[in-house]
Amino acid sequence: CVSDGDTTDGFFDPPSRLSPGTLCLSVAGKDLSEIYHTLAHEFCHLEQWVRDDEVWIKWMKRSSRKSTIALEKLTEEEALEMLKKWNLFDDSMEIRKTKYLRRLENL
């Protein structure tokens, strides 16, 4: 997937006047656990948009380092809970979450 010129494992772009919206996943070369994790993460962004989540709205109105970290922390927590509910969670997801959030905080 390519979002704003960057290659990524996935992204969610909400619908607008110019676009019907996009939920994209890159699956080539990924193990099933990573695909599930990314799908749950991006689906959580879709759900945040649908429910007008205040953290999502703040990020959409004014994306900043602080709002991005807050949104991604919330999304990772929601994604892992979703995966646990669906009996798709494994320990590698917690490790990926920790690495991803640490990388974001160090940018």
N, CA, C and O atoms as CSV, one atom per row, in Angstrom:
chain,resi,resn,atom,element,x,y,z
A,1,CYS,N,N,0.846,-1.181,0.000
A,1,CYS,CA,C,0.000,0.000,0.000
A,1,CYS,C,C,0.886,1.238,0.000
A,1,CYS,O,O,1.935,1.269,0.643
A,2,VAL,N,N,0.457,2.229,-0.713
A,2,VAL,CA,C,1.164,3.507,-0.733
A,2,VAL,C,C,0.200,4.583,-0.265
A,2,VAL,O,O,-0.873,4.766,-0.841
A,3,SER,N,N,0.593,5.293,0.788
A,3,SER,CA,C,-0.213,6.371,1.356
A,3,SER,C,C,0.661,7.617,1.469
A,3,SER,O,O,1.713,7.589,2.108
A,4,ASP,N,N,0.231,8.686,0.859
A,4,ASP,CA,C,0.991,9.947,0.873
A,4,ASP,C,C,2.439,9.740,0.430
A,4,ASP,O,O,3.348,10.374,0.966
A,5,GLY,N,N,2.652,8.866,-0.532
A,5,GLY,CA,C,3.974,8.624,-1.084
A,5,GLY,C,C,4.827,7.642,-0.302
A,5,GLY,O,O,5.928,7.304,-0.736
A,6,ASP,N,N,4.340,7.175,0.850
A,6,ASP,CA,C,5.092,6.229,1.679
A,6,ASP,C,C,4.501,4.837,1.548
A,6,ASP,O,O,3.283,4.672,1.479
A,7,THR,N,N,5.378,3.830,1.515
A,7,THR,CA,C,4.921,2.448,1.521
A,7,THR,C,C,4.582,2.062,2.959
A,7,THR,O,O,5.324,2.376,3.889
A,8,THR,N,N,3.461,1.382,3.126
A,8,THR,CA,C,2.997,1.025,4.461
A,8,THR,C,C,2.331,-0.351,4.438
A,8,THR,O,O,1.942,-0.841,3.377
A,9,ASP,N,N,2.203,-0.969,5.608
A,9,ASP,CA,C,1.534,-2.269,5.702
A,9,ASP,C,C,0.030,-2.147,5.500
A,9,ASP,O,O,-0.626,-3.113,5.110
A,10,GLY,N,N,-0.521,-0.963,5.765
A,10,GLY,CA,C,-1.940,-0.742,5.582
A,10,GLY,C,C,-2.315,0.683,5.937
A,10,GLY,O,O,-1.559,1.399,6.593
A,11,PHE,N,N,-3.502,1.081,5.490
A,11,PHE,CA,C,-4.027,2.386,5.883
A,11,PHE,C,C,-5.527,2.428,5.670
A,11,PHE,O,O,-6.088,1.651,4.898
A,12,PHE,N,N,-6.166,3.359,6.377
A,12,PHE,CA,C,-7.578,3.648,6.187
A,12,PHE,C,C,-7.697,5.122,5.841
A,12,PHE,O,O,-7.176,5.983,6.550
A,13,ASP,N,N,-8.379,5.401,4.760
A,13,ASP,CA,C,-8.687,6.762,4.331
A,13,ASP,C,C,-10.207,6.892,4.315
A,13,ASP,O,O,-10.865,6.171,3.566
A,14,PRO,N,N,-10.778,7.775,5.105
A,14,PRO,CA,C,-12.238,7.871,5.142
A,14,PRO,C,C,-12.804,8.424,3.839
A,14,PRO,O,O,-12.099,9.093,3.084
A,15,PRO,N,N,-14.067,8.147,3.581
A,15,PRO,CA,C,-14.713,8.713,2.390
A,15,PRO,C,C,-14.720,10.241,2.442
A,15,PRO,O,O,-14.714,10.848,3.514
A,16,SER,N,N,-14.733,10.829,1.278
A,16,SER,CA,C,-14.838,12.282,1.159
A,16,SER,C,C,-15.636,12.589,-0.103
A,16,SER,O,O,-16.089,11.676,-0.792
A,17,ARG,N,N,-15.803,13.852,-0.399
A,17,ARG,CA,C,-16.496,14.231,-1.636
A,17,ARG,C,C,-15.767,13.703,-2.861
A,17,ARG,O,O,-16.389,13.452,-3.893
A,18,LEU,N,N,-14.458,13.534,-2.756
A,18,LEU,CA,C,-13.639,13.148,-3.905
A,18,LEU,C,C,-13.301,11.655,-3.950
A,18,LEU,O,O,-12.769,11.174,-4.951
A,19,SER,N,N,-13.606,10.918,-2.872
A,19,SER,CA,C,-13.182,9.518,-2.787
A,19,SER,C,C,-14.208,8.694,-2.013
A,19,SER,O,O,-14.800,9.183,-1.051
A,20,PRO,N,N,-14.418,7.451,-2.428
A,20,PRO,CA,C,-15.338,6.597,-1.685
A,20,PRO,C,C,-14.731,6.046,-0.384
A,20,PRO,O,O,-15.418,5.378,0.388
A,21,GLY,N,N,-13.450,6.326,-0.148
A,21,GLY,CA,C,-12.755,5.800,1.023
A,21,GLY,C,C,-11.957,4.566,0.651
A,21,GLY,O,O,-12.251,3.898,-0.341
A,22,THR,N,N,-10.942,4.269,1.456
A,22,THR,CA,C,-10.058,3.145,1.176
A,22,THR,C,C,-9.608,2.500,2.472
A,22,THR,O,O,-9.258,3.185,3.432
A,23,LEU,N,N,-9.619,1.178,2.489
A,23,LEU,CA,C,-8.948,0.409,3.522
A,23,LEU,C,C,-8.022,-0.520,2.749
A,23,LEU,O,O,-8.482,-1.401,2.023
A,24,CYS,N,N,-6.722,-0.321,2.905
A,24,CYS,CA,C,-5.730,-1.045,2.115
A,24,CYS,C,C,-4.827,-1.867,3.033
A,24,CYS,O,O,-4.417,-1.407,4.098
A,25,LEU,N,N,-4.526,-3.087,2.599
A,25,LEU,CA,C,-3.580,-3.952,3.307
A,25,LEU,C,C,-2.552,-4.471,2.332
A,25,LEU,O,O,-2.882,-4.831,1.202
A,26,SER,N,N,-1.310,-4.509,2.765
A,26,SER,CA,C,-0.248,-5.154,2.005
A,26,SER,C,C,-0.012,-6.519,2.647
A,26,SER,O,O,0.358,-6.602,3.818
A,27,VAL,N,N,-0.226,-7.590,1.879
A,27,VAL,CA,C,-0.122,-8.933,2.456
A,27,VAL,C,C,1.063,-9.734,1.933
A,27,VAL,O,O,1.410,-10.763,2.513
A,28,ALA,N,N,1.683,-9.289,0.862
A,28,ALA,CA,C,2.783,-10.040,0.250
A,28,ALA,C,C,3.924,-10.240,1.245
A,28,ALA,O,O,4.431,-9.283,1.829
A,29,GLY,N,N,4.312,-11.487,1.424
A,29,GLY,CA,C,5.446,-11.806,2.274
A,29,GLY,C,C,5.166,-11.714,3.766
A,29,GLY,O,O,6.089,-11.839,4.571
A,30,LYS,N,N,3.927,-11.502,4.149
A,30,LYS,CA,C,3.576,-11.354,5.567
A,30,LYS,C,C,3.015,-12.673,6.093
A,30,LYS,O,O,2.368,-13.422,5.362
A,31,ASP,N,N,3.275,-12.944,7.379
A,31,ASP,CA,C,2.634,-14.117,7.975
A,31,ASP,C,C,1.212,-13.748,8.382
A,31,ASP,O,O,0.881,-12.569,8.509
A,32,LEU,N,N,0.384,-14.752,8.583
A,32,LEU,CA,C,-1.028,-14.544,8.853
A,32,LEU,C,C,-1.256,-13.697,10.105
A,32,LEU,O,O,-2.173,-12.876,10.132
A,33,SER,N,N,-0.449,-13.881,11.123
A,33,SER,CA,C,-0.574,-13.101,12.354
A,33,SER,C,C,-0.395,-11.609,12.075
A,33,SER,O,O,-1.146,-10.783,12.593
A,34,GLU,N,N,0.589,-11.271,11.268
A,34,GLU,CA,C,0.838,-9.862,10.936
A,34,GLU,C,C,-0.303,-9.289,10.089
A,34,GLU,O,O,-0.690,-8.135,10.272
A,35,ILE,N,N,-0.836,-10.084,9.173
A,35,ILE,CA,C,-1.963,-9.638,8.350
A,35,ILE,C,C,-3.179,-9.369,9.229
A,35,ILE,O,O,-3.826,-8.331,9.085
A,36,TYR,N,N,-3.500,-10.292,10.138
A,36,TYR,CA,C,-4.622,-10.087,11.051
A,36,TYR,C,C,-4.428,-8.826,11.882
A,36,TYR,O,O,-5.361,-8.045,12.066
A,37,HIS,N,N,-3.219,-8.635,12.377
A,37,HIS,CA,C,-2.920,-7.475,13.217
A,37,HIS,C,C,-3.145,-6.183,12.436
A,37,HIS,O,O,-3.796,-5.261,12.927
A,38,THR,N,N,-2.614,-6.121,11.235
A,38,THR,CA,C,-2.766,-4.921,10.416
A,38,THR,C,C,-4.227,-4.689,10.043
A,38,THR,O,O,-4.708,-3.557,10.092
A,39,LEU,N,N,-4.931,-5.753,9.672
A,39,LEU,CA,C,-6.350,-5.623,9.334
A,39,LEU,C,C,-7.145,-5.099,10.526
A,39,LEU,O,O,-7.970,-4.198,10.371
A,40,ALA,N,N,-6.907,-5.650,11.706
A,40,ALA,CA,C,-7.619,-5.187,12.900
A,40,ALA,C,C,-7.296,-3.726,13.183
A,40,ALA,O,O,-8.193,-2.955,13.522
A,41,HIS,N,N,-6.031,-3.330,13.049
A,41,HIS,CA,C,-5.613,-1.948,13.285
A,41,HIS,C,C,-6.357,-0.991,12.342
A,41,HIS,O,O,-6.929,0.007,12.781
A,42,GLU,N,N,-6.339,-1.305,11.063
A,42,GLU,CA,C,-6.987,-0.418,10.089
A,42,GLU,C,C,-8.506,-0.432,10.230
A,42,GLU,O,O,-9.158,0.594,10.037
A,43,PHE,N,N,-9.073,-1.595,10.566
A,43,PHE,CA,C,-10.515,-1.667,10.801
A,43,PHE,C,C,-10.900,-0.826,12.018
A,43,PHE,O,O,-11.973,-0.224,12.036
A,44,CYS,N,N,-10.040,-0.780,13.028
A,44,CYS,CA,C,-10.300,0.079,14.191
A,44,CYS,C,C,-10.329,1.548,13.784
A,44,CYS,O,O,-11.147,2.312,14.297
A,45,HIS,N,N,-9.442,1.958,12.860
A,45,HIS,CA,C,-9.504,3.339,12.361
A,45,HIS,C,C,-10.851,3.584,11.681
A,45,HIS,O,O,-11.454,4.640,11.868
A,46,LEU,N,N,-11.323,2.622,10.899
A,46,LEU,CA,C,-12.628,2.758,10.257
A,46,LEU,C,C,-13.717,2.914,11.327
A,46,LEU,O,O,-14.584,3.780,11.206
A,47,GLU,N,N,-13.673,2.095,12.352
A,47,GLU,CA,C,-14.659,2.201,13.431
A,47,GLU,C,C,-14.562,3.540,14.158
A,47,GLU,O,O,-15.586,4.111,14.533
A,48,GLN,N,N,-13.345,4.049,14.364
A,48,GLN,CA,C,-13.170,5.356,15.002
A,48,GLN,C,C,-13.827,6.443,14.165
A,48,GLN,O,O,-14.461,7.350,14.703
A,49,TRP,N,N,-13.676,6.353,12.865
A,49,TRP,CA,C,-14.301,7.320,11.967
A,49,TRP,C,C,-15.828,7.213,12.054
A,49,TRP,O,O,-16.516,8.230,12.146
A,50,VAL,N,N,-16.356,5.987,12.024
A,50,VAL,CA,C,-17.809,5.779,12.066
A,50,VAL,C,C,-18.411,6.339,13.355
A,50,VAL,O,O,-19.471,6.965,13.322
A,51,ARG,N,N,-17.746,6.119,14.481
A,51,ARG,CA,C,-18.314,6.550,15.769
A,51,ARG,C,C,-17.915,7.979,16.156
A,51,ARG,O,O,-18.245,8.442,17.248
A,52,ASP,N,N,-17.202,8.678,15.256
A,52,ASP,CA,C,-16.748,10.047,15.548
A,52,ASP,C,C,-15.946,10.107,16.844
A,52,ASP,O,O,-16.162,10.980,17.684
A,53,ASP,N,N,-15.027,9.173,16.991
A,53,ASP,CA,C,-14.184,9.119,18.176
A,53,ASP,C,C,-13.440,10.440,18.336
A,53,ASP,O,O,-12.901,10.970,17.365
A,54,GLU,N,N,-13.408,10.967,19.541
A,54,GLU,CA,C,-12.783,12.274,19.769
A,54,GLU,C,C,-11.285,12.286,19.448
A,54,GLU,O,O,-10.764,13.301,18.985
A,55,VAL,N,N,-10.590,11.175,19.688
A,55,VAL,CA,C,-9.155,11.105,19.378
A,55,VAL,C,C,-8.960,11.112,17.860
A,55,VAL,O,O,-8.045,11.767,17.360
A,56,TRP,N,N,-9.805,10.397,17.129
A,56,TRP,CA,C,-9.758,10.394,15.668
A,56,TRP,C,C,-10.031,11.799,15.123
A,56,TRP,O,O,-9.307,12.288,14.257
A,57,ILE,N,N,-11.080,12.438,15.638
A,57,ILE,CA,C,-11.452,13.778,15.163
A,57,ILE,C,C,-10.324,14.765,15.411
A,57,ILE,O,O,-9.997,15.567,14.536
A,58,LYS,N,N,-9.729,14.714,16.594
A,58,LYS,CA,C,-8.614,15.621,16.909
A,58,LYS,C,C,-7.464,15.416,15.923
A,58,LYS,O,O,-6.870,16.380,15.441
A,59,TRP,N,N,-7.158,14.156,15.629
A,59,TRP,CA,C,-6.073,13.861,14.693
A,59,TRP,C,C,-6.415,14.353,13.290
A,59,TRP,O,O,-5.564,14.916,12.601
A,60,MET,N,N,-7.670,14.138,12.864
A,60,MET,CA,C,-8.080,14.578,11.521
A,60,MET,C,C,-8.042,16.094,11.390
A,60,MET,O,O,-7.656,16.616,10.345
A,61,LYS,N,N,-8.439,16.803,12.441
A,61,LYS,CA,C,-8.470,18.270,12.390
A,61,LYS,C,C,-7.073,18.867,12.383
A,61,LYS,O,O,-6.804,19.853,11.697
A,62,ARG,N,N,-6.187,18.251,13.161
A,62,ARG,CA,C,-4.835,18.809,13.250
A,62,ARG,C,C,-3.854,17.704,13.607
A,62,ARG,O,O,-3.543,17.460,14.773
A,63,SER,N,N,-3.380,17.048,12.554
A,63,SER,CA,C,-2.415,15.983,12.757
A,63,SER,C,C,-1.107,16.568,13.291
A,63,SER,O,O,-0.536,17.483,12.698
A,64,SER,N,N,-0.650,16.034,14.401
A,64,SER,CA,C,0.619,16.439,14.993
A,64,SER,C,C,1.266,15.180,15.559
A,64,SER,O,O,0.642,14.119,15.595
A,65,ARG,N,N,2.480,15.295,15.988
A,65,ARG,CA,C,3.162,14.149,16.593
A,65,ARG,C,C,2.374,13.645,17.796
A,65,ARG,O,O,2.172,12.441,17.953
A,66,LYS,N,N,1.932,14.567,18.641
A,66,LYS,CA,C,1.187,14.215,19.852
A,66,LYS,C,C,-0.141,13.535,19.517
A,66,LYS,O,O,-0.486,12.519,20.121
A,67,SER,N,N,-0.894,14.092,18.550
A,67,SER,CA,C,-2.195,13.496,18.212
A,67,SER,C,C,-2.024,12.159,17.500
A,67,SER,O,O,-2.852,11.261,17.655
A,68,THR,N,N,-0.956,12.023,16.724
A,68,THR,CA,C,-0.691,10.750,16.041
A,68,THR,C,C,-0.369,9.658,17.053
A,68,THR,O,O,-0.891,8.547,16.952
A,69,ILE,N,N,0.479,9.960,18.022
A,69,ILE,CA,C,0.836,8.969,19.045
A,69,ILE,C,C,-0.398,8.581,19.851
A,69,ILE,O,O,-0.603,7.400,20.130
A,70,ALA,N,N,-1.220,9.552,20.226
A,70,ALA,CA,C,-2.445,9.258,20.988
A,70,ALA,C,C,-3.378,8.359,20.184
A,70,ALA,O,O,-3.926,7.393,20.715
A,71,LEU,N,N,-3.558,8.678,18.906
A,71,LEU,CA,C,-4.438,7.885,18.052
A,71,LEU,C,C,-3.907,6.466,17.873
A,71,LEU,O,O,-4.664,5.501,17.977
A,72,GLU,N,N,-2.620,6.337,17.608
A,72,GLU,CA,C,-2.057,5.015,17.361
A,72,GLU,C,C,-2.033,4.153,18.624
A,72,GLU,O,O,-2.211,2.938,18.538
A,73,LYS,N,N,-1.819,4.753,19.787
A,73,LYS,CA,C,-1.904,3.990,21.041
A,73,LYS,C,C,-3.315,3.454,21.238
A,73,LYS,O,O,-3.497,2.273,21.535
A,74,LEU,N,N,-4.307,4.311,21.076
A,74,LEU,CA,C,-5.703,3.899,21.200
A,74,LEU,C,C,-6.022,2.789,20.202
A,74,LEU,O,O,-6.647,1.789,20.556
A,75,THR,N,N,-5.594,2.967,18.968
A,75,THR,CA,C,-5.898,2.002,17.910
A,75,THR,C,C,-5.268,0.647,18.192
A,75,THR,O,O,-5.911,-0.385,18.000
A,76,GLU,N,N,-4.030,0.638,18.641
A,76,GLU,CA,C,-3.376,-0.629,18.953
A,76,GLU,C,C,-4.082,-1.351,20.102
A,76,GLU,O,O,-4.242,-2.570,20.056
A,77,GLU,N,N,-4.497,-0.624,21.114
A,77,GLU,CA,C,-5.228,-1.247,22.225
A,77,GLU,C,C,-6.536,-1.842,21.727
A,77,GLU,O,O,-6.874,-2.976,22.067
A,78,GLU,N,N,-7.276,-1.079,20.918
A,78,GLU,CA,C,-8.544,-1.565,20.380
A,78,GLU,C,C,-8.326,-2.773,19.458
A,78,GLU,O,O,-9.099,-3.731,19.499
A,79,ALA,N,N,-7.295,-2.730,18.642
A,79,ALA,CA,C,-7.013,-3.823,17.708
A,79,ALA,C,C,-6.694,-5.114,18.452
A,79,ALA,O,O,-7.194,-6.179,18.091
A,80,LEU,N,N,-5.866,-5.024,19.486
A,80,LEU,CA,C,-5.514,-6.235,20.224
A,80,LEU,C,C,-6.725,-6.794,20.971
A,80,LEU,O,O,-6.881,-8.011,21.071
A,81,GLU,N,N,-7.577,-5.922,21.492
A,81,GLU,CA,C,-8.804,-6.403,22.137
A,81,GLU,C,C,-9.706,-7.102,21.126
A,81,GLU,O,O,-10.304,-8.134,21.429
A,82,MET,N,N,-9.801,-6.542,19.934
A,82,MET,CA,C,-10.602,-7.149,18.877
A,82,MET,C,C,-10.049,-8.528,18.516
A,82,MET,O,O,-10.811,-9.483,18.370
A,83,LEU,N,N,-8.749,-8.632,18.375
A,83,LEU,CA,C,-8.121,-9.903,18.022
A,83,LEU,C,C,-8.308,-10.951,19.126
A,83,LEU,O,O,-8.486,-12.136,18.845
A,84,LYS,N,N,-8.266,-10.502,20.374
A,84,LYS,CA,C,-8.522,-11.425,21.490
A,84,LYS,C,C,-9.967,-11.914,21.430
A,84,LYS,O,O,-10.232,-13.102,21.613
A,85,LYS,N,N,-10.890,-11.006,21.178
A,85,LYS,CA,C,-12.311,-11.358,21.093
A,85,LYS,C,C,-12.550,-12.388,19.988
A,85,LYS,O,O,-13.377,-13.286,20.147
A,86,TRP,N,N,-11.842,-12.264,18.888
A,86,TRP,CA,C,-12.003,-13.166,17.746
A,86,TRP,C,C,-11.113,-14.412,17.853
A,86,TRP,O,O,-11.075,-15.229,16.933
A,87,ASN,N,N,-10.400,-14.556,18.976
A,87,ASN,CA,C,-9.477,-15.690,19.183
A,87,ASN,C,C,-8.393,-15.759,18.103
A,87,ASN,O,O,-8.019,-16.842,17.652
A,88,LEU,N,N,-7.899,-14.599,17.702
A,88,LEU,CA,C,-6.828,-14.520,16.705
A,88,LEU,C,C,-5.543,-13.938,17.294
A,88,LEU,O,O,-4.543,-13.808,16.589
A,89,PHE,N,N,-5.563,-13.594,18.562
A,89,PHE,CA,C,-4.416,-12.958,19.218
A,89,PHE,C,C,-3.309,-13.977,19.454
A,89,PHE,O,O,-3.557,-15.126,19.820
A,90,ASP,N,N,-2.078,-13.519,19.233
A,90,ASP,CA,C,-0.910,-14.285,19.678
A,90,ASP,C,C,0.122,-13.303,20.218
A,90,ASP,O,O,0.040,-12.101,19.967
A,91,ASP,N,N,1.088,-13.823,20.958
A,91,ASP,CA,C,2.057,-12.965,21.649
A,91,ASP,C,C,2.863,-12.084,20.710
A,91,ASP,O,O,3.320,-11.018,21.123
A,92,SER,N,N,3.054,-12.493,19.458
A,92,SER,CA,C,3.829,-11.668,18.519
A,92,SER,C,C,3.139,-10.329,18.273
A,92,SER,O,O,3.800,-9.351,17.923
A,93,MET,N,N,1.831,-10.272,18.450
A,93,MET,CA,C,1.091,-9.023,18.231
A,93,MET,C,C,1.431,-7.994,19.299
A,93,MET,O,O,1.565,-6.807,19.002
A,94,GLU,N,N,1.569,-8.435,20.514
A,94,GLU,CA,C,1.957,-7.529,21.606
A,94,GLU,C,C,3.370,-6.998,21.363
A,94,GLU,O,O,3.646,-5.823,21.604
A,95,ILE,N,N,4.251,-7.858,20.890
A,95,ILE,CA,C,5.631,-7.447,20.581
A,95,ILE,C,C,5.627,-6.428,19.445
A,95,ILE,O,O,6.312,-5.407,19.529
A,96,ARG,N,N,4.854,-6.697,18.372
A,96,ARG,CA,C,4.762,-5.752,17.247
A,96,ARG,C,C,4.208,-4.417,17.706
A,96,ARG,O,O,4.706,-3.364,17.307
A,97,LYS,N,N,3.173,-4.455,18.547
A,97,LYS,CA,C,2.564,-3.226,19.073
A,97,LYS,C,C,3.608,-2.390,19.806
A,97,LYS,O,O,3.732,-1.189,19.566
A,98,THR,N,N,4.355,-3.030,20.696
A,98,THR,CA,C,5.362,-2.318,21.489
A,98,THR,C,C,6.433,-1.700,20.591
A,98,THR,O,O,6.810,-0.545,20.790
A,99,LYS,N,N,6.922,-2.448,19.614
A,99,LYS,CA,C,7.940,-1.934,18.695
A,99,LYS,C,C,7.398,-0.768,17.872
A,99,LYS,O,O,8.081,0.241,17.696
A,100,TYR,N,N,6.170,-0.906,17.369
A,100,TYR,CA,C,5.553,0.143,16.553
A,100,TYR,C,C,5.393,1.439,17.349
A,100,TYR,O,O,5.754,2.512,16.867
A,101,LEU,N,N,4.861,1.343,18.550
A,101,LEU,CA,C,4.643,2.553,19.347
A,101,LEU,C,C,5.966,3.167,19.789
A,101,LEU,O,O,6.087,4.391,19.848
A,102,ARG,N,N,6.946,2.347,20.096
A,102,ARG,CA,C,8.265,2.870,20.467
A,102,ARG,C,C,8.886,3.621,19.290
A,102,ARG,O,O,9.473,4.689,19.465
A,103,ARG,N,N,8.749,3.049,18.078
A,103,ARG,CA,C,9.276,3.712,16.888
A,103,ARG,C,C,8.583,5.059,16.670
A,103,ARG,O,O,9.243,6.047,16.349
A,104,LEU,N,N,7.272,5.107,16.840
A,104,LEU,CA,C,6.539,6.364,16.681
A,104,LEU,C,C,7.019,7.413,17.672
A,104,LEU,O,O,7.228,8.569,17.306
A,105,GLU,N,N,7.193,7.014,18.921
A,105,GLU,CA,C,7.604,7.956,19.959
A,105,GLU,C,C,9.022,8.476,19.745
A,105,GLU,O,O,9.368,9.553,20.231
A,106,ASN,N,N,9.850,7.711,19.013
A,106,ASN,CA,C,11.236,8.123,18.782
A,106,ASN,C,C,11.451,8.866,17.484
A,106,ASN,O,O,12.582,9.227,17.157
A,107,LEU,N,N,10.381,9.101,16.736
A,107,LEU,CA,C,10.526,9.838,15.463
A,107,LEU,C,C,10.779,11.309,15.707
A,107,LEU,O,O,10.926,12.076,14.756
